[in-house]
Amino acid sequence: MKEFHCGSLVPGCDWHTRHEEEAEVMRRAVEHLRTTHGEDTIRESMIEAIRSRIVEAKDAA
Ligand SMILES: [Zn+2]
């Protein structure tokens, strides 16, 4: 299970997501950045920033 906390990229944002597939976590994160943070253009550097912050989620219930 992969997990991404937006607050690790955008200080103060408490949005997070988790999914089995890293690709799906990426997709959701990009969508969140577009809709919530107004990032119309998601640059390669942004993709890398997100990917580097995706962590293995502890399997808490
Ligand atoms: Zn956010």
N, CA, C, O and the ligand as a Tripos MOL2 file, in Angstrom:
@<TRIPOS>MOLECULE
protein
  245   243    62     0     0
PROTEIN
NO_CHARGES

@<TRIPOS>ATOM
      1 N           0.8420   -1.1970    0.0000 N.3       1 MET1
      2 CA          0.0000    0.0000    0.0000 C.3       1 MET1
      3 C           0.8750    1.2450    0.0000 C.2       1 MET1
      4 O           1.7780    1.3870    0.8250 O.2       1 MET1
      5 N           0.5940    2.1410   -0.9380 N.am      2 LYS2
      6 CA          1.3640    3.3750   -1.0520 C.3       2 LYS2
      7 C           0.5410    4.5400   -0.5120 C.2       2 LYS2
      8 O          -0.6880    4.5370   -0.5750 O.2       2 LYS2
      9 N           1.2460    5.5290    0.0190 N.am      3 GLU3
     10 CA          0.5540    6.6480    0.6380 C.3       3 GLU3
     11 C           1.2650    7.9610    0.2860 C.2       3 GLU3
     12 O           2.4930    8.0290    0.2190 O.2       3 GLU3
     13 N           0.4580    8.9890    0.0650 N.am      4 PHE4
     14 CA          1.0180   10.3180   -0.2020 C.3       4 PHE4
     15 C           0.2990   11.3440    0.6590 C.2       4 PHE4
     16 O          -0.9290   11.4280    0.6610 O.2       4 PHE4
     17 N           1.0920   12.1230    1.3910 N.am      5 HIS5
     18 CA          0.5400   13.2140    2.1860 C.3       5 HIS5
     19 C           0.8960   14.5270    1.4990 C.2       5 HIS5
     20 O           2.0690   14.8640    1.3370 O.2       5 HIS5
     21 N          -0.1300   15.2530    1.1030 N.am      6 CYS6
     22 CA          0.1120   16.5170    0.3990 C.3       6 CYS6
     23 C           0.9100   17.4930    1.2680 C.2       6 CYS6
     24 O           1.6900   18.2950    0.7550 O.2       6 CYS6
     25 N           0.7110   17.4190    2.5700 N.am      7 GLY7
     26 CA          1.4140   18.3300    3.4660 C.3       7 GLY7
     27 C           2.9360   18.2180    3.3940 C.2       7 GLY7
     28 O           3.6450   19.1370    3.8040 O.2       7 GLY7
     29 N           3.4410   17.0950    2.8760 N.am      8 SER8
     30 CA          4.8880   16.9470    2.7130 C.3       8 SER8
     31 C           5.3820   17.7650    1.5250 C.2       8 SER8
     32 O           6.5790   18.0160    1.3850 O.2       8 SER8
     33 N           4.4460   18.1780    0.6700 N.am      9 LEU9
     34 CA          4.7860   18.9720   -0.5130 C.3       9 LEU9
     35 C           4.2630   20.4050   -0.3750 C.2       9 LEU9
     36 O           4.9530   21.3700   -0.7020 O.2       9 LEU9
     37 N           3.0260   20.5140    0.1160 N.am     10 VAL10
     38 CA          2.3880   21.8120    0.3220 C.3      10 VAL10
     39 C           2.1250   21.9780    1.8190 C.2      10 VAL10
     40 O           1.1380   21.4530    2.3340 O.2      10 VAL10
     41 N           2.9910   22.6970    2.5120 N.am     11 PRO11
     42 CA          2.8520   22.8450    3.9660 C.3      11 PRO11
     43 C           1.4580   23.3300    4.3560 C.2      11 PRO11
     44 O           0.9260   24.2760    3.7740 O.2      11 PRO11
     45 N           0.8830   22.6650    5.3480 N.am     12 GLY12
     46 CA         -0.4220   23.0850    5.8540 C.3      12 GLY12
     47 C          -1.5920   22.3350    5.2540 C.2      12 GLY12
     48 O          -2.6990   22.3940    5.7880 O.2      12 GLY12
     49 N          -1.3710   21.6270    4.1500 N.am     13 CYS13
     50 CA         -2.4590   20.8590    3.5340 C.3      13 CYS13
     51 C          -2.5320   19.4970    4.2130 C.2      13 CYS13
     52 O          -1.5270   18.7970    4.3360 O.2      13 CYS13
     53 N          -3.7360   19.1300    4.6500 N.am     14 ASP14
     54 CA         -3.8610   17.8490    5.3650 C.3      14 ASP14
     55 C          -4.4480   16.7350    4.4950 C.2      14 ASP14
     56 O          -4.8070   15.6700    4.9970 O.2      14 ASP14
     57 N          -4.5400   16.9910    3.1870 N.am     15 TRP15
     58 CA         -5.0600   15.9750    2.2660 C.3      15 TRP15
     59 C          -4.0470   14.8400    2.1120 C.2      15 TRP15
     60 O          -2.8390   15.0670    2.0490 O.2      15 TRP15
     61 N          -4.5660   13.6230    2.0530 N.am     16 HIS16
     62 CA         -3.6900   12.4930    1.7780 C.3      16 HIS16
     63 C          -4.4800   11.4070    1.0700 C.2      16 HIS16
     64 O          -5.7110   11.4090    1.0880 O.2      16 HIS16
     65 N          -3.7680   10.4850    0.4500 N.am     17 THR17
     66 CA         -4.4230    9.3900   -0.2560 C.3      17 THR17
     67 C          -3.5520    8.1530   -0.1630 C.2      17 THR17
     68 O          -2.3410    8.2430    0.0400 O.2      17 THR17
     69 N          -4.1730    7.0140   -0.3120 N.am     18 ARG18
     70 CA         -3.4010    5.7650   -0.3350 C.3      18 ARG18
     71 C          -4.0580    4.7740   -1.2940 C.2      18 ARG18
     72 O          -5.2740    4.7770   -1.4810 O.2      18 ARG18
     73 N          -3.2400    3.9440   -1.8830 N.am     19 HIS19
     74 CA         -3.7350    2.9490   -2.8460 C.3      19 HIS19
     75 C          -2.6560    1.8950   -3.0350 C.2      19 HIS19
     76 O          -1.4780    2.1350   -2.7670 O.2      19 HIS19
     77 N          -3.0730    0.7310   -3.5000 N.am     20 GLU20
     78 CA         -2.1220   -0.3470   -3.7760 C.3      20 GLU20
     79 C          -1.0860    0.0600   -4.8160 C.2      20 GLU20
     80 O           0.1030   -0.2350   -4.6920 O.2      20 GLU20
     81 N          -1.5830    0.7580   -5.8620 N.am     21 GLU21
     82 CA         -0.7400    1.1070   -6.9970 C.3      21 GLU21
     83 C          -0.1670    2.5080   -6.8510 C.2      21 GLU21
     84 O          -0.9010    3.4720   -6.6320 O.2      21 GLU21
     85 N           1.1570    2.6110   -6.9740 N.am     22 GLU22
     86 CA          1.7930    3.9250   -6.9220 C.3      22 GLU22
     87 C           1.2460    4.8280   -8.0290 C.2      22 GLU22
     88 O           1.0750    6.0310   -7.8290 O.2      22 GLU22
     89 N           0.9750    4.2420   -9.1920 N.am     23 ALA23
     90 CA          0.4610    5.0260  -10.3220 C.3      23 ALA23
     91 C          -0.8690    5.6880   -9.9890 C.2      23 ALA23
     92 O          -1.1330    6.8160  -10.4060 O.2      23 ALA23
     93 N          -1.7020    4.9780   -9.2340 N.am     24 GLU24
     94 CA         -3.0000    5.5310   -8.8500 C.3      24 GLU24
     95 C          -2.8260    6.6390   -7.8090 C.2      24 GLU24
     96 O          -3.5420    7.6400   -7.8410 O.2      24 GLU24
     97 N          -1.8900    6.4620   -6.9000 N.am     25 VAL25
     98 CA         -1.5780    7.5130   -5.9210 C.3      25 VAL25
     99 C          -1.1010    8.7640   -6.6540 C.2      25 VAL25
    100 O          -1.5060    9.8800   -6.3260 O.2      25 VAL25
    101 N          -0.2350    8.5650   -7.6520 N.am     26 MET26
    102 CA          0.2430    9.6760   -8.4720 C.3      26 MET26
    103 C          -0.9150   10.3920   -9.1590 C.2      26 MET26
    104 O          -1.0070   11.6200   -9.1510 O.2      26 MET26
    105 N          -1.7950    9.5910   -9.7540 N.am     27 ARG27
    106 CA         -2.9210   10.1570  -10.5010 C.3      27 ARG27
    107 C          -3.7890   11.0210   -9.5930 C.2      27 ARG27
    108 O          -4.1730   12.1340   -9.9530 O.2      27 ARG27
    109 N          -4.0910   10.4900   -8.4070 N.am     28 ARG28
    110 CA         -4.9280   11.2220   -7.4520 C.3      28 ARG28
    111 C          -4.2220   12.4740   -6.9490 C.2      28 ARG28
    112 O          -4.8480   13.5200   -6.7770 O.2      28 ARG28
    113 N          -2.9200   12.3640   -6.7140 N.am     29 ALA29
    114 CA         -2.1520   13.5050   -6.2130 C.3      29 ALA29
    115 C          -2.1360   14.6380   -7.2350 C.2      29 ALA29
    116 O          -2.3140   15.8050   -6.8880 O.2      29 ALA29
    117 N          -1.9190   14.2750   -8.5050 N.am     30 VAL30
    118 CA         -1.9130   15.2710   -9.5790 C.3      30 VAL30
    119 C          -3.2750   15.9380   -9.6820 C.2      30 VAL30
    120 O          -3.3670   17.1580   -9.8230 O.2      30 VAL30
    121 N          -4.3350   15.1350   -9.6100 N.am     31 GLU31
    122 CA         -5.6870   15.6720   -9.6740 C.3      31 GLU31
    123 C          -5.9440   16.6300   -8.5110 C.2      31 GLU31
    124 O          -6.5480   17.6880   -8.6890 O.2      31 GLU31
    125 N          -5.4820   16.2520   -7.3290 N.am     32 HIS32
    126 CA         -5.6410   17.1010   -6.1410 C.3      32 HIS32
    127 C          -4.8900   18.4150   -6.3060 C.2      32 HIS32
    128 O          -5.4220   19.4730   -5.9710 O.2      32 HIS32
    129 N          -3.6770   18.3670   -6.8100 N.am     33 LEU33
    130 CA         -2.8810   19.5810   -7.0090 C.3      33 LEU33
    131 C          -3.5520   20.5150   -8.0180 C.2      33 LEU33
    132 O          -3.5200   21.7360   -7.8720 O.2      33 LEU33
    133 N          -4.1670   19.9080   -9.0520 N.am     34 ARG34
    134 CA         -4.8840   20.7040  -10.0380 C.3      34 ARG34
    135 C          -6.0930   21.3850   -9.4240 C.2      34 ARG34
    136 O          -6.2640   22.5980   -9.5450 O.2      34 ARG34
    137 N          -6.9180   20.6040   -8.7700 N.am     35 THR35
    138 CA         -8.2200   21.1150   -8.3290 C.3      35 THR35
    139 C          -8.1190   21.9580   -7.0700 C.2      35 THR35
    140 O          -8.8450   22.9410   -6.9210 O.2      35 THR35
    141 N          -7.2200   21.5820   -6.1570 N.am     36 THR36
    142 CA         -7.1500   22.2620   -4.8660 C.3      36 THR36
    143 C          -6.1090   23.3650   -4.8390 C.2      36 THR36
    144 O          -6.3230   24.4090   -4.2240 O.2      36 THR36
    145 N          -4.9770   23.1380   -5.5060 N.am     37 HIS37
    146 CA         -3.8810   24.1020   -5.4210 C.3      37 HIS37
    147 C          -3.6810   24.8860   -6.7140 C.2      37 HIS37
    148 O          -2.7420   25.6740   -6.8290 O.2      37 HIS37
    149 N          -4.5710   24.6660   -7.6920 N.am     38 GLY38
    150 CA         -4.5460   25.4640   -8.9120 C.3      38 GLY38
    151 C          -3.3150   25.2610   -9.7770 C.2      38 GLY38
    152 O          -2.9130   26.1530  -10.5250 O.2      38 GLY38
    153 N          -2.7130   24.0670   -9.6670 N.am     39 GLU39
    154 CA         -1.5490   23.7600  -10.5030 C.3      39 GLU39
    155 C          -2.0350   23.2770  -11.8700 C.2      39 GLU39
    156 O          -2.1940   22.0760  -12.0870 O.2      39 GLU39
    157 N          -2.2680   24.2150  -12.7870 N.am     40 ASP40
    158 CA         -2.7990   23.8460  -14.0980 C.3      40 ASP40
    159 C          -1.8090   23.0210  -14.8950 C.2      40 ASP40
    160 O          -2.1870   22.0960  -15.6150 O.2      40 ASP40
    161 N          -0.5510   23.3610  -14.7600 N.am     41 THR41
    162 CA          0.4950   22.6420  -15.4750 C.3      41 THR41
    163 C           1.3190   21.8440  -14.4750 C.2      41 THR41
    164 O           1.9910   22.4000  -13.6070 O.2      41 THR41
    165 N           1.2490   20.5160  -14.6230 N.am     42 ILE42
    166 CA          2.0200   19.6550  -13.7380 C.3      42 ILE42
    167 C           3.3360   19.3310  -14.4360 C.2      42 ILE42
    168 O           3.3800   18.5410  -15.3800 O.2      42 ILE42
    169 N           4.4010   19.9530  -13.9550 N.am     43 ARG43
    170 CA          5.7110   19.7690  -14.5810 C.3      43 ARG43
    171 C           6.3550   18.4580  -14.1370 C.2      43 ARG43
    172 O           5.9650   17.8470  -13.1420 O.2      43 ARG43
    173 N           7.3570   18.0530  -14.9170 N.am     44 GLU44
    174 CA          8.1030   16.8370  -14.5760 C.3      44 GLU44
    175 C           8.7060   16.9370  -13.1760 C.2      44 GLU44
    176 O           8.7450   15.9560  -12.4340 O.2      44 GLU44
    177 N           9.1750   18.1390  -12.8230 N.am     45 SER45
    178 CA          9.7600   18.3300  -11.4920 C.3      45 SER45
    179 C           8.7200   18.1150  -10.4010 C.2      45 SER45
    180 O           9.0360   17.6430   -9.3080 O.2      45 SER45
    181 N           7.4690   18.4690  -10.7120 N.am     46 MET46
    182 CA          6.3730   18.2500   -9.7580 C.3      46 MET46
    183 C           6.0940   16.7590   -9.6060 C.2      46 MET46
    184 O           5.8830   16.2660   -8.4980 O.2      46 MET46
    185 N           6.0950   16.0480  -10.7310 N.am     47 ILE47
    186 CA          5.9000   14.6040  -10.7130 C.3      47 ILE47
    187 C           6.9780   13.9370   -9.8440 C.2      47 ILE47
    188 O           6.6890   13.0640   -9.0260 O.2      47 ILE47
    189 N           8.2130   14.3700  -10.0450 N.am     48 GLU48
    190 CA          9.3200   13.8100   -9.2610 C.3      48 GLU48
    191 C           9.1660   14.1370   -7.7840 C.2      48 GLU48
    192 O           9.4440   13.3030   -6.9220 O.2      48 GLU48
    193 N           8.7170   15.3670   -7.4940 N.am     49 ALA49
    194 CA          8.5170   15.7890   -6.1040 C.3      49 ALA49
    195 C           7.4630   14.9250   -5.4260 C.2      49 ALA49
    196 O           7.6140   14.5370   -4.2670 O.2      49 ALA49
    197 N           6.3880   14.6280   -6.1650 N.am     50 ILE50
    198 CA          5.3260   13.7760   -5.6130 C.3      50 ILE50
    199 C           5.8680   12.3660   -5.3980 C.2      50 ILE50
    200 O           5.7110   11.7850   -4.3240 O.2      50 ILE50
    201 N           6.5100   11.8250   -6.4400 N.am     51 ARG51
    202 CA          6.9900   10.4380   -6.3780 C.3      51 ARG51
    203 C           7.9540   10.2240   -5.2100 C.2      51 ARG51
    204 O           7.9130    9.1960   -4.5340 O.2      51 ARG51
    205 N           8.8120   11.2070   -4.9890 N.am     52 SER52
    206 CA          9.8040   11.0810   -3.9170 C.3      52 SER52
    207 C           9.1610   11.1360   -2.5300 C.2      52 SER52
    208 O           9.7880   10.7800   -1.5330 O.2      52 SER52
    209 N           7.8970   11.5880   -2.4780 N.am     53 ARG53
    210 CA          7.1940   11.7130   -1.1970 C.3      53 ARG53
    211 C           6.1690   10.6200   -0.9650 C.2      53 ARG53
    212 O           5.5180   10.5880    0.0790 O.2      53 ARG53
    213 N           6.0220    9.7190   -1.9350 N.am     54 ILE54
    214 CA          5.1260    8.5790   -1.7490 C.3      54 ILE54
    215 C           5.8370    7.5680   -0.8490 C.2      54 ILE54
    216 O           6.9640    7.1500   -1.1130 O.2      54 ILE54
    217 N           5.1460    7.1970    0.2090 N.am     55 VAL55
    218 CA          5.7590    6.2920    1.1780 C.3      55 VAL55
    219 C           4.9520    5.0010    1.2820 C.2      55 VAL55
    220 O           3.7770    4.9580    0.9170 O.2      55 VAL55
    221 N           5.5820    3.9760    1.7730 N.am     56 GLU56
    222 CA          4.9120    2.7200    2.0510 C.3      56 GLU56
    223 C           4.0290    2.9110    3.2750 C.2      56 GLU56
    224 O           4.5120    3.2700    4.3490 O.2      56 GLU56
    225 N           2.7350    2.6700    3.1060 N.am     57 ALA57
    226 CA          1.8060    2.8780    4.2140 C.3      57 ALA57
    227 C           1.8570    1.7110    5.1920 C.2      57 ALA57
    228 O           1.9170    0.5470    4.7940 O.2      57 ALA57
    229 N           1.8320    2.0390    6.4540 N.am     58 LYS58
    230 CA          1.6910    1.0120    7.4710 C.3      58 LYS58
    231 C           0.2800    0.4420    7.3770 C.2      58 LYS58
    232 O          -0.6820    1.2000    7.2530 O.2      58 LYS58
    233 N           0.1410   -0.8840    7.4350 N.am     59 ASP59
    234 CA         -1.2020   -1.4230    7.2680 C.3      59 ASP59
    235 C          -2.0230   -1.3750    8.5490 C.2      59 ASP59
    236 O          -2.3730   -2.3980    9.1370 O.2      59 ASP59
    237 N          -2.3140   -0.1430    8.9560 N.am     60 ALA60
    238 CA         -3.2490    0.0780   10.0470 C.3      60 ALA60
    239 C          -4.6620   -0.0900    9.5020 C.2      60 ALA60
    240 O          -4.9130    0.1860    8.3290 O.2      60 ALA60
    241 N          -5.5570   -0.5280   10.3230 N.am     61 ALA61
    242 CA         -6.9230   -0.8130    9.8900 C.3      61 ALA61
    243 C          -7.6210    0.4470    9.3730 C.2      61 ALA61
    244 O          -8.7810    0.3870    8.9670 O.2      61 ALA61
    245 ZN         -2.9820   19.6150   -0.9480 Zn       62 ZN62
@<TRIPOS>BOND
     1     1     2 1
     2     2     3 1
     3     3     4 2
     4     3     5 am
     5     5     6 1
     6     6     7 1
     7     7     8 2
     8     7     9 am
     9     9    10 1
    10    10    11 1
    11    11    12 2
    12    11    13 am
    13    13    14 1
    14    14    15 1
    15    15    16 2
    16    15    17 am
    17    17    18 1
    18    18    19 1
    19    19    20 2
    20    19    21 am
    21    21    22 1
    22    22    23 1
    23    23    24 2
    24    23    25 am
    25    25    26 1
    26    26    27 1
    27    27    28 2
    28    27    29 am
    29    29    30 1
    30    30    31 1
    31    31    32 2
    32    31    33 am
    33    33    34 1
    34    34    35 1
    35    35    36 2
    36    35    37 am
    37    37    38 1
    38    38    39 1
    39    39    40 2
    40    39    41 am
    41    41    42 1
    42    42    43 1
    43    43    44 2
    44    43    45 am
    45    45    46 1
    46    46    47 1
    47    47    48 2
    48    47    49 am
    49    49    50 1
    50    50    51 1
    51    51    52 2
    52    51    53 am
    53    53    54 1
    54    54    55 1
    55    55    56 2
    56    55    57 am
    57    57    58 1
    58    58    59 1
    59    59    60 2
    60    59    61 am
    61    61    62 1
    62    62    63 1
    63    63    64 2
    64    63    65 am
    65    65    66 1
    66    66    67 1
    67    67    68 2
    68    67    69 am
    69    69    70 1
    70    70    71 1
    71    71    72 2
    72    71    73 am
    73    73    74 1
    74    74    75 1
    75    75    76 2
    76    75    77 am
    77    77    78 1
    78    78    79 1
    79    79    80 2
    80    79    81 am
    81    81    82 1
    82    82    83 1
    83    83    84 2
    84    83    85 am
    85    85    86 1
    86    86    87 1
    87    87    88 2
    88    87    89 am
    89    89    90 1
    90    90    91 1
    91    91    92 2
    92    91    93 am
    93    93    94 1
    94    94    95 1
    95    95    96 2
    96    95    97 am
    97    97    98 1
    98    98    99 1
    99    99   100 2
   100    99   101 am
   101   101   102 1
   102   102   103 1
   103   103   104 2
   104   103   105 am
   105   105   106 1
   106   106   107 1
   107   107   108 2
   108   107   109 am
   109   109   110 1
   110   110   111 1
   111   111   112 2
   112   111   113 am
   113   113   114 1
   114   114   115 1
   115   115   116 2
   116   115   117 am
   117   117   118 1
   118   118   119 1
   119   119   120 2
   120   119   121 am
   121   121   122 1
   122   122   123 1
   123   123   124 2
   124   123   125 am
   125   125   126 1
   126   126   127 1
   127   127   128 2
   128   127   129 am
   129   129   130 1
   130   130   131 1
   131   131   132 2
   132   131   133 am
   133   133   134 1
   134   134   135 1
   135   135   136 2
   136   135   137 am
   137   137   138 1
   138   138   139 1
   139   139   140 2
   140   139   141 am
   141   141   142 1
   142   142   143 1
   143   143   144 2
   144   143   145 am
   145   145   146 1
   146   146   147 1
   147   147   148 2
   148   147   149 am
   149   149   150 1
   150   150   151 1
   151   151   152 2
   152   151   153 am
   153   153   154 1
   154   154   155 1
   155   155   156 2
   156   155   157 am
   157   157   158 1
   158   158   159 1
   159   159   160 2
   160   159   161 am
   161   161   162 1
   162   162   163 1
   163   163   164 2
   164   163   165 am
   165   165   166 1
   166   166   167 1
   167   167   168 2
   168   167   169 am
   169   169   170 1
   170   170   171 1
   171   171   172 2
   172   171   173 am
   173   173   174 1
   174   174   175 1
   175   175   176 2
   176   175   177 am
   177   177   178 1
   178   178   179 1
   179   179   180 2
   180   179   181 am
   181   181   182 1
   182   182   183 1
   183   183   184 2
   184   183   185 am
   185   185   186 1
   186   186   187 1
   187   187   188 2
   188   187   189 am
   189   189   190 1
   190   190   191 1
   191   191   192 2
   192   191   193 am
   193   193   194 1
   194   194   195 1
   195   195   196 2
   196   195   197 am
   197   197   198 1
   198   198   199 1
   199   199   200 2
   200   199   201 am
   201   201   202 1
   202   202   203 1
   203   203   204 2
   204   203   205 am
   205   205   206 1
   206   206   207 1
   207   207   208 2
   208   207   209 am
   209   209   210 1
   210   210   211 1
   211   211   212 2
   212   211   213 am
   213   213   214 1
   214   214   215 1
   215   215   216 2
   216   215   217 am
   217   217   218 1
   218   218   219 1
   219   219   220 2
   220   219   221 am
   221   221   222 1
   222   222   223 1
   223   223   224 2
   224   223   225 am
   225   225   226 1
   226   226   227 1
   227   227   228 2
   228   227   229 am
   229   229   230 1
   230   230   231 1
   231   231   232 2
   232   231   233 am
   233   233   234 1
   234   234   235 1
   235   235   236 2
   236   235   237 am
   237   237   238 1
   238   238   239 1
   239   239   240 2
   240   239   241 am
   241   241   242 1
   242   242   243 1
   243   243   244 2
@<TRIPOS>SUBSTRUCTURE
     1 MET1         2 RESIDUE 1 A MET
     2 LYS2         6 RESIDUE 1 A LYS
     3 GLU3        10 RESIDUE 1 A GLU
     4 PHE4        14 RESIDUE 1 A PHE
     5 HIS5        18 RESIDUE 1 A HIS
     6 CYS6        22 RESIDUE 1 A CYS
     7 GLY7        26 RESIDUE 1 A GLY
     8 SER8        30 RESIDUE 1 A SER
     9 LEU9        34 RESIDUE 1 A LEU
    10 VAL10       38 RESIDUE 1 A VAL
    11 PRO11       42 RESIDUE 1 A PRO
    12 GLY12       46 RESIDUE 1 A GLY
    13 CYS13       50 RESIDUE 1 A CYS
    14 ASP14       54 RESIDUE 1 A ASP
    15 TRP15       58 RESIDUE 1 A TRP
    16 HIS16       62 RESIDUE 1 A HIS
    17 THR17       66 RESIDUE 1 A THR
    18 ARG18       70 RESIDUE 1 A ARG
    19 HIS19       74 RESIDUE 1 A HIS
    20 GLU20       78 RESIDUE 1 A GLU
    21 GLU21       82 RESIDUE 1 A GLU
    22 GLU22       86 RESIDUE 1 A GLU
    23 ALA23       90 RESIDUE 1 A ALA
    24 GLU24       94 RESIDUE 1 A GLU
    25 VAL25       98 RESIDUE 1 A VAL
    26 MET26      102 RESIDUE 1 A MET
    27 ARG27      106 RESIDUE 1 A ARG
    28 ARG28      110 RESIDUE 1 A ARG
    29 ALA29      114 RESIDUE 1 A ALA
    30 VAL30      118 RESIDUE 1 A VAL
    31 GLU31      122 RESIDUE 1 A GLU
    32 HIS32      126 RESIDUE 1 A HIS
    33 LEU33      130 RESIDUE 1 A LEU
    34 ARG34      134 RESIDUE 1 A ARG
    35 THR35      138 RESIDUE 1 A THR
    36 THR36      142 RESIDUE 1 A THR
    37 HIS37      146 RESIDUE 1 A HIS
    38 GLY38      150 RESIDUE 1 A GLY
    39 GLU39      154 RESIDUE 1 A GLU
    40 ASP40      158 RESIDUE 1 A ASP
    41 THR41      162 RESIDUE 1 A THR
    42 ILE42      166 RESIDUE 1 A ILE
    43 ARG43      170 RESIDUE 1 A ARG
    44 GLU44      174 RESIDUE 1 A GLU
    45 SER45      178 RESIDUE 1 A SER
    46 MET46      182 RESIDUE 1 A MET
    47 ILE47      186 RESIDUE 1 A ILE
    48 GLU48      190 RESIDUE 1 A GLU
    49 ALA49      194 RESIDUE 1 A ALA
    50 ILE50      198 RESIDUE 1 A ILE
    51 ARG51      202 RESIDUE 1 A ARG
    52 SER52      206 RESIDUE 1 A SER
    53 ARG53      210 RESIDUE 1 A ARG
    54 ILE54      214 RESIDUE 1 A ILE
    55 VAL55      218 RESIDUE 1 A VAL
    56 GLU56      222 RESIDUE 1 A GLU
    57 ALA57      226 RESIDUE 1 A ALA
    58 LYS58      230 RESIDUE 1 A LYS
    59 ASP59      234 RESIDUE 1 A ASP
    60 ALA60      238 RESIDUE 1 A ALA
    61 ALA61      242 RESIDUE 1 A ALA
    62 ZN62       245 GROUP 0 **** ****
